[in-house]
């Protein structure tokens, strides 16, 4: 090794850290240290020829201190290529467009040159493309900065080792997509306030933050609004300094997501004009996070979401479903919407648990429901047979709550068998079969249903029809389905629509539609927090018609003569008696003669007849001939 290239051991480390591996336009010499390994001194292989051939294959001009090998020695012998083939040229890697359109540019030796000189040189080479480096930073010899445009980043990528520097070296440029982590420091927040103050129009109460990161005041910082931490800091500054802001322009800020704004949107409750054009918002659902803003003008043009709508009317409808007061979209005036959403805020009436089209019918409905569900929750639902008209019609449907993913928790299998959902059930014969007709058929079905316990205190009642001929009302609420010894019985939600008609001095059900589903979490919580049902107290009935009489106390089976739920005995026609007779025969197993005798002795009171039969049968006092079929 020559003496002029000799470096003292003490300064070797510094020289290595400053080593410049770049290639210049001229020639440079490469020398190799002699091996310190003296054990195999006599058997040292000469690698110089192989190294020279390798370097020449890579198309690097290196002076090894000897003359360049002749053309005949520069042959390409790699596998798959014949001797004499030209050396393949290595193609430059392509820069792919990043997801955020932000790119980090690294100049490994950029800090060896004057900053202004480097920026001016790059700007000239990039012309006519704009060059605005963001967050320029030097660390040792390395310089890094960021650009927000793919074409600019691609051109910088192509300029790698094409720019000759004054010292003879070529500029090394490394480009990758990405952005730095950001912390909101006191210095950065003060700079943001200055930039926002310069962009605020007090006369119009408007703030223009278009391409906010490129503001000259912020050029030394990475202050891109697509970073949630930066945008939230901007909202905090607005809240503290300009709470009456009415117009906000966020165009061209590479914003992609808005979901994090949902909790902070109340701070912008006076903003009526919002510009979000030329950003990266891909889905119209992102606008859900901005619901609640009283927007009258919105600009979204230039976002990928706009390309998804070929029909502009659908696009307008989607936006208006979220912002009903919008009158200008993407710079175009919209026709007035055909709806009532544009009206000024009107105080809606207080929600009521009960709606009654006839106030005087309230007490009748209350007593009807108390008696009906007391019997329904009892062990003997057979007593409900007198509550239904002999030609009554009943049907049931079931469904799982909308959006339920896990249906295995509380199956509705029992109800699915008799589900008469006309949207799914197309077979006419099956439809007819599932329609329960007559009080005997209805009560027989009700008896087979699982045991229940209804929450009477939280029923929702809507009376929609009330006249001298009929009343129609809907009642819905929750109930527990009692399944043997289960510690946590499932909670269901029901909706029943009754049509009741006056018969004699009372009422009976002529038509009923029952719907069963699982209770939601909110409904289950309401049931658990509900106070226990107190013992009912008899209340006088407000006579809506002369045929209505007072109701007995709930919890005690009401006599048929006085209950508004059940028709009086002397009004039972022959058809009803025939159905009651068949029911007794099915229930007791007795023949026709003894079944008639049982009903006659109890004055055709079905509940009393079945109760007496059960008691006598358990005592063995029913004669054997009662079970002999003729």
C-alpha positions in Angstrom: 0.0 0.0 0.0 1.4 3.4 -0.9 2.3 5.8 1.8 0.0 8.6 0.7 -3.0 6.4 1.3 -1.8 5.3 4.7 -4.1 6.3 7.6 -3.1 6.3 11.2 -4.9 3.7 13.3 -6.3 6.4 15.6 -8.1 8.1 12.8 -9.2 4.9 11.0 -12.7 4.9 12.6 -13.4 8.5 11.5 -12.2 7.8 8.0 -14.6 4.8 7.8 -17.6 6.8 9.0 -16.9 9.4 6.3 -16.3 6.8 3.6 -18.1 7.7 0.4 -19.0 4.8 -1.8 -20.5 6.9 -4.6 -19.1 6.7 -8.1 -17.9 9.9 -9.8 -17.7 10.7 -13.4 -13.8 10.3 -13.4 -11.6 7.3 -12.5 -10.8 6.1 -9.0 -8.4 3.6 -7.8 -9.2 0.6 -5.5 -6.5 -1.1 -3.5 -6.5 -4.2 -1.3 -4.7 -4.7 1.9 -2.3 -7.6 2.1 -3.5 -10.5 4.1 -2.3 -10.6 7.7 -2.8 -14.4 7.7 0.7 -15.8 7.4 -0.2 -19.5 8.1 -1.0 -20.3 4.5 1.4 -17.8 2.9 2.6 -20.2 0.3 -0.9 -21.2 -0.8 -2.7 -17.8 -1.4 -5.1 -17.7 -4.3 -5.1 -14.7 -6.6 -8.6 -13.3 -6.8 -7.8 -10.2 -8.8 -8.9 -11.6 -12.1 -12.3 -12.8 -10.8 -12.9 -9.5 -9.1 -12.1 -7.5 -12.2 -14.4 -9.7 -14.3 -17.2 -9.4 -11.8 -16.9 -5.6 -11.7 -16.9 -5.3 -15.5 -19.9 -7.6 -15.7 -21.7 -5.1 -13.5 -20.7 -2.3 -15.9 -18.5 -0.5 -13.3 -15.4 1.2 -14.5 -12.7 0.5 -11.9 -9.0 0.9 -12.3 -7.3 -1.9 -10.6 -3.8 -0.5 -11.3 -3.5 -2.6 -14.5 -4.8 -2.3 -18.0 -8.5 -3.1 -18.7 -8.9 -6.7 -19.9 -9.2 -7.3 -23.6 -12.6 -7.6 -25.2 -12.1 -11.3 -25.7 -11.9 -11.8 -21.9 -15.1 -9.9 -21.3 -17.5 -12.7 -22.1 -20.8 -13.5 -20.4 -20.7 -17.1 -19.1 -23.6 -17.2 -16.8 -25.9 -20.3 -17.0 -28.4 -20.2 -19.8 -26.4 -17.8 -22.0 -23.9 -18.7 -24.6 -20.3 -17.3 -24.7 -20.1 -13.9 -26.3 -23.6 -12.8 -25.4 -23.9 -9.2 -24.3 -24.0 -8.5 -20.6 -27.6 -8.0 -19.5 -28.5 -4.6 -18.3 -30.3 -4.4 -14.9 -33.6 -2.5 -15.1 -34.3 0.1 -12.5 -36.9 -0.8 -9.9 -40.3 1.0 -10.3 -41.8 3.2 -7.7 -45.3 2.1 -6.9 -48.0 4.5 -5.8 -48.5 4.4 -2.0 -51.8 4.2 -0.2 -51.5 7.7 1.4 -49.7 9.5 -1.5 -47.0 10.6 0.9 -43.3 9.7 0.1 -40.1 9.9 2.1 -37.1 11.0 0.1 -33.6 10.3 1.5 -30.4 11.8 0.2 -27.6 9.8 1.9 -25.0 12.5 1.3 -27.3 15.5 0.9 -26.0 17.3 4.0 -22.5 17.6 2.4 -23.9 20.3 0.2 -25.7 23.6 0.8 -29.4 23.1 1.5 -30.4 25.9 -0.9 -28.2 24.5 -3.6 -29.7 21.0 -3.3 -33.3 22.3 -3.3 -32.7 24.6 -6.3 -31.0 21.8 -8.2 -33.9 19.4 -7.6 -36.5 22.0 -8.4 -34.8 22.7 -11.8 -34.6 19.0 -12.6 -38.3 18.4 -11.6 -39.7 21.4 -13.6 -42.5 21.8 -14.6 -43.6 19.6 -11.7 -44.0 21.5 -8.4 -41.4 20.8 -5.7 -42.3 21.6 -2.2 -40.2 19.6 0.3 -41.9 19.0 3.7 -40.1 18.5 7.0 -36.6 18.9 5.7 -34.2 17.3 8.2 -30.5 16.6 8.3 -28.9 13.9 10.4 -25.2 13.5 9.9 -24.6 13.4 6.2 -28.2 12.1 5.6 -31.0 14.5 4.5 -34.7 13.4 4.5 -37.8 15.2 3.5 -41.3 14.3 2.3 -43.4 15.0 -0.8 -47.1 14.6 -1.3 -47.4 13.9 -5.0 -46.8 10.6 -6.8 -45.5 12.2 -10.0 -43.0 14.2 -8.1 -41.8 11.2 -6.1 -41.6 9.1 -9.3 -39.5 11.8 -11.0 -37.2 12.0 -8.0 -36.8 8.2 -8.1 -35.8 8.4 -11.8 -33.2 11.1 -10.9 -31.2 8.7 -8.8 -27.5 9.1 -9.8 -28.2 11.3 -12.7 -27.3 14.7 -11.2 -23.6 15.5 -11.3 -22.6 17.4 -8.1 -19.7 19.9 -8.0 -17.3 17.5 -6.3 -17.7 15.0 -9.2 -20.1 12.6 -7.4 -23.6 11.8 -8.5 -26.5 12.5 -6.2 -28.0 9.4 -4.6 -31.8 9.6 -4.1 -33.8 7.0 -2.3 -37.6 7.2 -2.5 -40.1 5.2 -0.5 -43.8 5.7 0.4 -44.5 6.5 4.0 -44.8 9.3 6.6 -43.3 9.9 10.0 -44.8 9.6 13.4 -46.0 12.9 14.7 -46.3 14.4 18.2 -48.2 17.6 18.9 -45.5 19.7 20.6 -46.1 23.2 21.9 -44.0 24.7 19.1 -46.0 22.8 16.4 -49.3 23.9 17.9 -48.3 27.5 18.0 -47.2 27.3 14.3 -50.6 25.7 13.5 -52.4 28.6 15.2 -50.4 31.2 13.2 -51.1 29.4 9.9 -54.8 29.1 10.7 -55.1 32.7 11.8 -53.7 33.7 8.4 -56.2 31.5 6.6 -59.3 32.6 8.6 -61.9 35.0 7.1 -63.6 36.7 10.0 -66.2 38.4 7.8 -67.5 35.1 6.4 -66.6 33.0 9.5 -64.7 30.7 7.1 -61.5 28.8 7.6 -59.6 27.6 4.5 -57.2 24.7 5.3 -56.7 23.6 1.7 -53.4 21.7 1.5 -52.7 22.8 5.0 -49.3 20.9 5.2 -47.9 23.0 2.4 -48.3 26.3 4.3 -44.9 28.1 4.4 -45.2 28.5 8.2 -45.4 24.7 8.6 -42.8 23.7 5.9 -40.3 22.5 8.6 -43.0 20.3 10.2 -45.0 17.3 9.1 -48.5 18.7 9.6 -50.7 16.6 7.3 -54.4 16.6 8.2 -54.8 13.0 7.1 -53.1 12.1 10.4 -56.0 11.9 13.0 -53.8 13.5 15.7 -53.2 16.6 13.5 -56.9 17.0 12.5 -58.1 16.6 16.1 -55.5 19.3 17.2 -57.1 21.6 14.5 -60.6 20.9 15.9 -59.3 21.8 19.4 -57.9 25.1 18.1 -61.2 25.9 16.4 -63.1 25.1 19.6 -60.8 27.4 21.6 -60.5 30.3 19.2 -63.3 30.3 16.6 -66.3 28.4 18.1 -68.7 30.2 15.8 -67.1 28.8 12.6 -69.6 28.3 9.8 -67.5 27.3 6.8 -64.5 24.9 6.8 -62.4 23.9 3.7 -60.4 20.7 4.0 -59.7 20.2 0.3 -56.6 18.4 -0.9 -55.3 17.0 2.4 -55.1 13.3 1.6 -57.8 12.6 4.2 -58.9 8.9 4.1 -60.9 8.2 7.3 -63.4 10.2 9.3 -64.6 7.7 11.9 -62.5 9.2 14.7 -64.4 12.5 14.3 -67.7 11.0 15.6 -67.0 11.9 19.2 -65.8 15.4 18.4 -68.4 16.5 15.9 -70.3 18.4 18.5 -67.5 20.9 18.6 -68.3 21.9 15.0 -72.1 22.2 15.6 -72.3 25.5 13.7 -70.5 24.5 10.5 -72.9 24.7 7.6 -70.5 24.6 4.7 -67.9 21.8 4.5 -65.4 21.1 1.6 -63.7 17.7 1.5 -62.8 17.6 -2.2 -59.6 16.0 -3.6 -59.1 13.7 -0.7 -58.9 9.9 -0.4 -62.4 9.1 1.0 -63.4 5.8 -0.6 -66.8 5.0 0.9 -70.0 7.0 1.4 -70.4 5.4 4.8 -67.5 7.5 6.1 -69.9 10.4 6.1 -71.9 8.7 8.9 -69.4 10.1 11.3 -70.4 13.6 10.3 -74.1 13.2 11.0 -75.4 15.9 13.2 -73.7 18.8 11.3 -76.3 21.2 10.0 -74.7 21.2 6.5 -76.4 23.2 3.7 -73.4 22.8 1.3 -71.0 19.9 0.9 -68.2 19.4 -1.6 -66.9 15.9 -2.2 -65.7 15.9 -5.8 -62.3 14.3 -6.4 -62.8 11.5 -3.8 -62.8 7.9 -4.9 -66.3 7.5 -3.5 -67.8 9.7 -6.2 -66.6 7.2 -8.9 -68.8 4.5 -7.3 -72.0 6.3 -8.3 -72.9 6.2 -11.9 -76.4 7.5 -11.2 -76.1 11.0 -9.7 -79.6 10.9 -8.3 -78.6 7.9 -6.1 -75.4 9.8 -5.0 -77.6 12.8 -4.1 -80.0 10.6 -2.2 -77.2 9.0 -0.2 -75.8 12.3 0.8 -79.2 13.7 1.7 -80.1 10.7 3.8 -77.2 11.8 6.0 -77.6 15.6 5.7 -81.3 16.4 5.0 -80.7 20.1 4.7 -78.1 20.0 1.9 -79.0 22.5 -0.8 -75.7 22.5 -2.7 -73.6 19.5 -3.5 -70.2 19.6 -5.4 -70.9 23.1 -6.5 -74.3 22.4 -8.0 -77.6 23.6 -6.6 -80.0 20.8 -5.7 -83.8 20.8 -6.1 -85.7 21.0 -2.9 -86.2 17.5 -1.5 -89.6 16.0 -1.3 -89.7 15.4 2.4 -90.3 17.2 5.7 -86.7 17.0 6.9 -85.9 20.6 5.9 -88.4 22.1 8.3 -87.0 24.0 11.3 -86.6 22.0 14.4 -90.0 21.2 15.9 -90.5 19.9 19.3 -91.9 16.4 18.9 -94.6 15.2 21.3 -93.4 13.3 24.3 -93.4 9.5 23.6 -96.3 7.8 25.2 -96.5 4.2 26.3 -100.1 4.0 25.3 -102.1 5.5 22.4 -105.9 5.5 22.7 -108.1 6.8 19.9 -110.9 6.8 22.5 -109.9 7.8 26.0 -112.9 6.2 27.6 -111.9 2.8 26.4 -108.7 2.9 28.5 -110.1 1.1 31.5 -111.8 -1.5 29.4 -108.5 -2.4 27.6 -106.6 -2.4 30.9 -109.0 -4.8 32.6 -109.2 -7.0 29.4 -105.4 -7.4 29.4 -105.1 -8.0 33.1 -107.6 -10.8 33.0 -106.4 -12.3 29.7 -102.7 -12.5 30.7 -103.4 -13.6 34.2 -105.2 -16.6 32.7 -102.6 -17.1 30.0 -99.8 -17.2 32.6 -101.7 -19.6 34.8 -101.3 -23.4 34.8 -104.8 -23.9 33.2 -105.1 -22.0 29.9 -108.2 -24.0 29.1 -110.3 -21.2 30.8 -109.4 -18.9 27.9 -111.9 -20.8 25.7 -114.7 -18.5 26.8 -112.6 -15.5 25.8 -112.7 -16.4 22.1 -115.6 -16.3 19.8 -116.8 -19.7 18.5 -115.7 -18.6 15.0 -112.5 -16.8 16.0 -109.4 -16.9 13.9 -105.8 -17.0 15.2 -102.4 -17.1 13.5 -98.8 -16.8 14.7 -95.5 -15.7 13.2 -91.9 -15.7 14.5 -88.6 -14.2 13.6 -85.2 -13.5 15.1 -84.3 -9.9 15.8 -82.7 -8.1 12.8 -79.0 -8.3 12.8 -78.8 -11.2 15.2 -75.6 -13.2 14.5 -75.7 -15.8 17.2 -79.1 -17.5 17.2 -78.0 -20.5 19.2 -78.4 -18.7 22.6 -82.2 -18.6 22.6 -83.7 -20.8 19.9 -87.2 -20.2 18.7 -87.6 -23.7 17.4 -91.0 -24.3 19.1 -92.5 -21.4 17.4 -90.9 -22.0 14.0 -93.1 -25.1 13.4 -96.3 -23.1 13.3 -94.8 -19.9 11.8 -97.4 -18.5 9.3 -95.1 -15.9 7.7 -96.8 -15.3 4.3 -93.6 -13.9 2.8 -92.0 -17.3 3.2 -94.9 -19.6 3.2 -96.2 -20.1 -0.3 -98.1 -23.3 -0.1 -101.8 -22.5 0.1 -102.7 -25.8 1.9 -100.0 -25.1 4.5 -101.2 -21.6 5.0 -104.7 -22.8 5.6 -103.6 -25.6 8.0 -101.6 -23.1 10.2 -104.7 -20.8 10.5 -106.4 -21.7 13.8 -110.2 -21.4 13.4 -112.7 -21.7 16.3 -112.1 -21.2 20.0 -111.4 -24.9 20.7 -108.7 -25.1 18.1 -107.1 -21.8 19.3 -107.1 -22.7 23.0 -105.8 -26.1 22.2 -102.8 -24.4 20.5 -102.3 -21.9 23.4 -102.3 -24.8 25.9 -99.3 -26.4 24.0 -97.3 -23.2 24.1 -94.4 -22.9 26.7 -95.3 -21.6 30.1 -94.8 -17.9 30.4 -94.6 -15.0 32.8 -95.5 -11.6 31.3 -94.3 -8.2 32.5 -97.7 -6.5 32.8 -96.3 -3.2 34.0 -94.4 -2.4 30.8 -97.0 -3.3 28.1 -97.2 -0.9 25.1 -100.8 -0.5 24.0 -102.1 1.2 20.8 -105.9 1.4 20.4 -106.6 2.3 16.8 -110.3 1.4 16.3 -113.1 1.9 18.8 -116.8 1.9 18.0 -120.0 0.2 19.0 -119.2 -2.8 16.8 -115.6 -3.6 17.6 -112.3 -2.5 19.1 -108.9 -3.2 17.5 -105.7 -2.7 19.5 -102.1 -3.9 19.6 -100.2 -4.8 22.8 -96.5 -5.7 22.9 -94.1 -6.4 25.7 -91.7 -8.9 27.1 -92.2 -12.2 28.9 -90.0 -14.9 30.4 -90.4 -18.4 28.9 -90.4 -20.8 31.8 -88.5 -23.9 30.9 -88.6 -26.4 33.8 -85.7 -25.8 36.2 -83.7 -23.4 34.0 -82.0 -20.8 36.1 -82.0 -18.2 33.4 -85.2 -18.6 31.4 -85.1 -16.9 27.9 -86.7 -13.5 27.5 -89.0 -13.1 24.5 -90.7 -10.1 23.0 -94.3 -10.4 21.7 -96.7 -8.4 19.7 -100.4 -9.3 19.7 -103.2 -7.6 17.7 -106.7 -8.2 19.1 -110.0 -7.6 17.5 -112.7 -7.8 20.2 -116.5 -7.6 19.7 -119.3 -7.1 22.2 -121.3 -10.2 23.1 -124.1 -9.9 25.6 -122.8 -7.9 28.5 -119.2 -8.5 27.7 -116.6 -8.9 25.0 -114.9 -11.8 23.2 -112.0 -12.1 20.8 -112.9 -12.6 17.1 -109.4 -12.2 15.6 -105.9 -12.4 16.9 -102.4 -12.2 15.4 -99.4 -13.1 17.5 -95.8 -12.4 16.7 -92.9 -13.8 18.8 -89.2 -12.9 18.7 -86.2 -12.7 21.1 -85.9 -9.7 23.3 -83.0 -7.2 22.7 -80.5 -6.4 25.3 -82.2 -3.1 26.0 -85.5 -4.9 26.5 -83.9 -7.5 28.8 -82.4 -4.7 30.9 -85.8 -3.0 31.2 -87.4 -6.2 32.3 -84.8 -6.8 35.0 -85.0 -3.2 36.3 -88.8 -3.3 36.3 -90.5 -3.2 39.8 -92.5 -6.3 40.8 -96.1 -6.4 39.7 -98.2 -5.2 42.6 -101.5 -6.9 43.5 -104.2 -5.5 41.4 -107.0 -3.5 42.9 -110.5 -3.5 41.4 -111.3 -0.4 39.4 -114.6 0.8 38.1 -115.1 0.7 34.3 -115.8 3.9 32.5 -118.8 2.8 30.5 -118.1 3.3 26.8 -121.2 1.4 26.0 -124.2 0.1 28.0 -123.0 -3.5 27.6 -119.8 -3.1 29.6 -119.9 -4.0 33.3 -117.4 -3.9 36.1 -114.4 -6.2 36.1 -113.4 -8.5 39.0 -110.0 -8.4 40.7 -107.1 -9.8 38.7 -105.7 -13.0 40.0 -109.1 -14.6 40.6 -110.7 -16.4 37.7 -113.5 -14.1 36.6 -117.0 -15.4 36.6 -118.4 -15.7 33.1 -121.5 -13.7 34.0 -119.7 -10.5 35.0 -116.4 -10.5 33.0 -116.1 -8.1 30.1 -113.7 -10.6 28.7 -116.2 -13.5 28.5 -119.7 -13.6 27.2 -122.5 -14.4 29.7 -123.7 -18.0 30.0 -127.2 -17.5 28.7 -125.8 -16.1 25.5 -124.0 -19.3 24.6 -125.4 -20.5 21.4 -125.7 -24.1 20.2 -122.5 -23.9 18.2 -120.5 -22.8 21.2 -122.0 -25.6 23.3 -121.1 -28.1 20.7 -117.5 -27.0 20.7 -117.4 -27.0 24.5 -118.8 -30.5 24.4 -116.1 -31.8 22.1 -113.5 -30.1 24.2 -114.7 -31.9 27.4 -114.8 -35.2 25.6 -111.2 -34.7 24.4 -110.1 -33.5 27.9 -111.9 -36.2 29.9 -112.1 -39.1 27.6 -115.8 -39.6 28.6 -118.5 -40.5 26.1 -121.1 -38.1 24.7 -123.8 -38.8 27.3 -121.6 -38.2 30.4 -119.9 -35.2 28.8 -123.3 -33.5 28.3 -124.3 -34.4 31.8 -121.0 -32.9 33.2 -121.6 -29.6 31.4 -125.3 -29.3 32.2 -124.6 -29.8 35.9 -122.1 -27.0 35.8 -124.4 -24.7 33.8 -122.2 -25.0 30.8 -119.2 -23.5 32.5 -116.2 -25.2 30.9 -113.6 -24.4 33.5 -115.9 -25.6 36.3 -116.8 -28.8 34.5 -113.2 -29.7 33.8 -112.1 -28.9 37.4 -114.9 -31.1 38.9 -114.0 -33.9 36.5 -110.3 -33.7 37.4 -111.2 -33.8 41.1 -113.6 -36.7 40.9 -111.4 -38.7 38.5 -108.4 -38.4 40.9 -110.6 -39.8 43.7 -111.8 -42.7 41.5 -115.5 -41.6 41.7 -116.2 -41.4 38.0 -118.2 -44.5 37.0 -116.6 -46.8 34.4 -119.6 -46.6 32.1 -118.7 -42.9 31.6 -115.8 -44.0 29.4 -117.6 -46.6 27.4 -117.9 -45.4 23.8 -121.2 -46.2 22.0 
